[in-house]
Amino acid sequence: MLDWGIDKFLTVTLDNASSNCVTISYLKNVMKDWPTNILSNEHLHVRCCVHIVNLIVCDGLKEINVLIVKI
């Protein structure tokens, strides 16, 4: 991040992939001593609500599809 000139940010919005959780944990460790650390990384990882809603809708559509095929 520093190589790209990014030395402060408040949140990173990601989906729920487990690799993202590992990445955020790594970022928290790296950033803990940054002088520009905002809110002690308390809200660094924000899960994408749109992605979560999309997963719910897709799961619901699968159920409806099963019912439609039976009809």
LINPE-V347565 format. One record per residue. RES is the residue in three letters. BURIAL is # if it has 24 or more other C-alpha atoms within 12 Angstrom, else .. Layout:
# LINPE-V347565
RES/BURIAL, RES/BURIAL
This chain:
# LINPE-V347565
MET/., LEU/., ASP/., TRP/., GLY/., ILE/., ASP/., LYS/., PHE/#, LEU/., THR/., VAL/., THR/., LEU/., ASP/., ASN/., ALA/., SER/., SER/., ASN/., CYS/., VAL/., THR/., ILE/#, SER/., TYR/., LEU/#, LYS/#, ASN/., VAL/., MET/#, LYS/., ASP/., TRP/., PRO/., THR/., ASN/., ILE/., LEU/., SER/., ASN/#, GLU/., HIS/., LEU/#, HIS/#, VAL/., ARG/., CYS/., CYS/., VAL/., HIS/., ILE/., VAL/., ASN/., LEU/., ILE/., VAL/., CYS/., ASP/., GLY/., LEU/., LYS/., GLU/., ILE/., ASN/., VAL/., LEU/., ILE/., VAL/., LYS/., ILE/.
